[in-house]
Amino acid sequence: MSTAAIIPAAGFGVRLGGEAPKAFREVGGESLLVHAVRGLRAATAADLTCFVIAVPPGSEDVVLKLLEPYVGTATLQVVAGGTERTDSVRAALDLVPTEGIDCILVHDAARSFVPVAVIERVVAAVRSGAPAVVPVVPVTDTIKRVDPVGKVVDTPDRSALVAVQTPQGFEPSLLRRAHAAEGLGATDDAMLCERLGVTVQTVEGSEDAFKVTRPRDLILAESILAERRSS
């Protein structure tokens, strides 16, 4: 059996700024999307045989040519994404083979430097029987819940809170069932599974799997890349 990877990369990334969509912004001379694909391919224990990338409509051919050198022997398909993240994942999911795949990863292109160990932990957990798996890191800030006018309502116990990363891993039939249901307001695919009453398993994530969201994140990404290249 093998793994398929879906990368929703159709978002513009308003908070990051710039004229190019976020996934096409460069770090070390290559796009975040290229770094994401290369990182997934490096996780050899994941047995990745299929990539499906959802991109801004009209850029499919360009992205296909861009990524072909990095997928190795895996198949690569590029599809037009939708307005919302769930729309993009659903469009990509329709192209994932229904046979021979025992794990589907959904990975943000903006988390381009996730370590190989995290990817392989997610896949291993799915193959060990967990239907939905997310990598997480502890929340270190004090978190406040506020009302609509900004007044503090309460302070949750941060020892019970974690920040969720990607790639998230799923048993294929569960992910398809989750996306066949109503996806309104879902910020990740694990949330769709939670709505079905499915228990989501966590595994250890990494600080390196941060999401490039704002301009200063690009500086951190450059630093991580330089460190990895030097070692």
C-alpha positions in Angstrom: 0.0 0.0 0.0 1.1 3.6 -0.4 0.3 7.2 0.4 -1.2 10.1 -1.6 -0.5 13.7 -0.8 -2.9 16.6 -1.4 -1.6 20.1 -1.2 -4.2 22.9 -1.3 -2.2 25.8 -2.7 -4.9 28.0 -4.3 -4.9 30.7 -1.6 -3.5 34.2 -2.2 -2.2 34.8 1.3 -3.3 38.4 1.9 -1.4 38.7 5.2 1.9 37.7 3.5 1.5 40.5 0.9 3.2 40.5 -2.5 1.7 40.0 -5.9 2.2 36.3 -6.2 0.0 33.7 -4.4 1.5 32.5 -1.2 2.6 29.1 -2.4 4.6 30.7 -5.2 6.6 33.0 -2.9 10.3 32.1 -2.9 12.6 31.1 -0.1 16.2 30.4 -1.1 15.4 30.9 -4.7 12.6 28.3 -4.8 8.9 28.5 -4.2 7.3 27.4 -0.9 5.4 24.8 -3.0 8.6 23.3 -4.4 10.0 23.1 -0.8 6.8 21.4 0.4 6.8 18.7 -2.3 10.5 18.1 -1.9 10.0 17.7 1.9 7.2 15.2 1.4 9.3 13.2 -1.0 12.1 13.0 1.5 9.9 11.0 3.8 10.7 7.7 2.2 8.9 5.6 4.8 5.7 7.3 3.8 5.7 5.5 0.4 4.3 8.5 -1.4 3.1 7.5 -4.9 0.7 10.2 -5.7 0.6 14.0 -5.5 -2.4 16.1 -6.2 -2.0 19.9 -6.1 -4.9 22.4 -6.0 -3.7 25.8 -7.5 -5.2 29.1 -8.6 -7.3 28.5 -11.7 -5.3 29.2 -14.9 -2.0 28.2 -13.3 -2.4 24.4 -13.7 0.0 23.9 -16.6 2.7 26.2 -15.1 2.6 24.3 -11.8 2.7 20.9 -13.5 5.9 21.8 -15.3 7.3 23.4 -12.1 6.8 20.4 -10.0 7.5 17.5 -12.4 11.3 17.4 -11.6 10.6 17.0 -7.8 8.0 14.2 -7.6 10.3 11.4 -8.7 8.4 8.2 -9.7 5.2 9.4 -8.0 2.3 10.5 -10.2 1.5 14.3 -10.3 -1.8 15.9 -11.0 -2.7 19.6 -10.8 -6.2 20.8 -10.4 -7.9 24.2 -10.1 -8.6 25.0 -6.5 -11.7 26.7 -5.1 -12.6 29.7 -3.1 -12.2 28.0 0.3 -9.6 25.6 1.5 -12.2 22.8 1.7 -13.2 23.4 -1.9 -9.6 22.9 -3.0 -9.1 19.7 -1.0 -12.3 18.3 -2.3 -11.3 19.0 -5.9 -8.0 17.3 -5.3 -9.5 14.4 -3.5 -11.6 13.5 -6.5 -8.3 12.8 -8.4 -6.8 10.5 -5.7 -6.9 6.8 -6.8 -9.5 4.7 -4.9 -7.3 1.6 -5.0 -3.8 1.0 -3.6 -3.8 4.0 -1.3 -4.0 3.4 2.5 -3.2 6.9 3.7 -4.0 10.4 2.4 -2.0 13.3 3.6 -3.3 16.8 3.4 -0.5 19.3 3.7 -0.3 23.1 3.6 2.3 24.4 1.1 3.0 27.2 3.6 4.4 24.6 6.0 7.2 23.9 3.7 9.9 22.9 6.1 8.1 20.2 8.2 10.7 17.6 9.2 10.7 14.1 7.7 10.2 12.6 11.1 6.9 14.4 11.5 5.6 13.2 8.2 6.5 9.6 8.9 5.0 9.7 12.4 1.7 10.8 10.9 1.7 8.0 8.2 2.7 5.4 10.7 -0.1 6.3 13.1 -2.7 6.0 10.3 -1.3 2.7 9.2 -1.4 1.5 12.9 -5.2 2.1 12.9 -5.9 5.7 13.7 -8.4 7.0 11.1 -7.4 10.6 11.5 -4.0 12.0 12.7 -2.7 15.5 13.2 0.8 16.7 14.3 0.7 19.1 17.2 2.9 21.3 19.4 2.2 22.7 22.8 0.7 26.1 23.2 3.2 28.3 25.1 1.3 31.6 25.2 -1.5 32.3 27.6 -4.7 32.2 25.7 -7.7 34.4 26.4 -11.3 33.8 25.1 -13.0 37.1 24.3 -16.5 38.2 23.5 -17.5 40.1 20.3 -16.5 43.5 21.8 -13.1 42.3 23.0 -13.7 41.7 26.6 -12.1 38.7 28.2 -14.5 35.9 29.0 -12.1 33.4 30.4 -8.6 31.9 30.3 -8.4 28.3 29.1 -5.9 25.9 30.8 -3.1 25.9 28.2 -1.9 22.5 29.4 -4.9 21.1 27.5 -4.3 23.1 24.4 -2.2 22.3 21.4 -1.5 24.0 18.0 -2.2 21.8 15.0 0.1 21.5 12.0 0.2 19.6 8.8 0.5 17.1 7.1 -2.7 15.7 8.5 -3.2 12.0 7.7 -6.4 10.1 7.0 -7.8 6.7 6.2 -9.0 7.4 2.6 -12.7 6.4 3.0 -13.0 8.6 6.1 -11.6 11.6 4.3 -14.0 11.2 1.4 -16.9 10.7 3.8 -15.9 13.9 5.7 -15.7 15.9 2.6 -19.1 14.6 1.4 -20.6 16.3 4.4 -21.1 20.0 5.1 -17.7 21.7 5.3 -18.9 25.2 6.2 -16.5 27.0 8.6 -14.0 24.1 8.8 -10.4 25.4 9.1 -8.8 22.0 8.6 -9.7 18.5 7.5 -9.5 17.0 11.0 -12.4 19.3 12.0 -14.6 17.7 9.3 -13.8 14.3 10.8 -14.6 15.5 14.3 -18.0 16.5 13.1 -18.6 12.9 12.1 -17.8 11.8 15.7 -14.4 10.4 14.7 -11.6 10.6 17.3 -8.6 12.4 15.9 -5.2 11.2 17.1 -2.3 13.5 17.8 1.4 12.9 17.2 4.4 15.1 18.0 4.9 18.0 15.6 7.8 20.4 15.2 8.6 24.1 15.5 10.0 23.9 12.0 6.6 23.0 10.7 5.4 26.6 11.3 3.1 28.2 8.7 4.4 31.0 6.6 1.8 33.7 7.1 3.4 37.1 7.5 6.5 38.7 5.9 8.7 38.0 8.9 7.9 34.3 8.6 9.9 34.4 5.3 13.0 35.5 7.3 12.6 32.5 9.7 12.1 30.2 6.7 15.3 31.5 5.1 17.1 30.8 8.3 15.9 27.2 8.6 16.8 26.5 4.9 20.3 28.0 5.4 20.8 25.8 8.4 19.7 22.7 6.6 21.8 23.4 3.6 24.9 24.0 5.8 24.5 20.6 7.5 
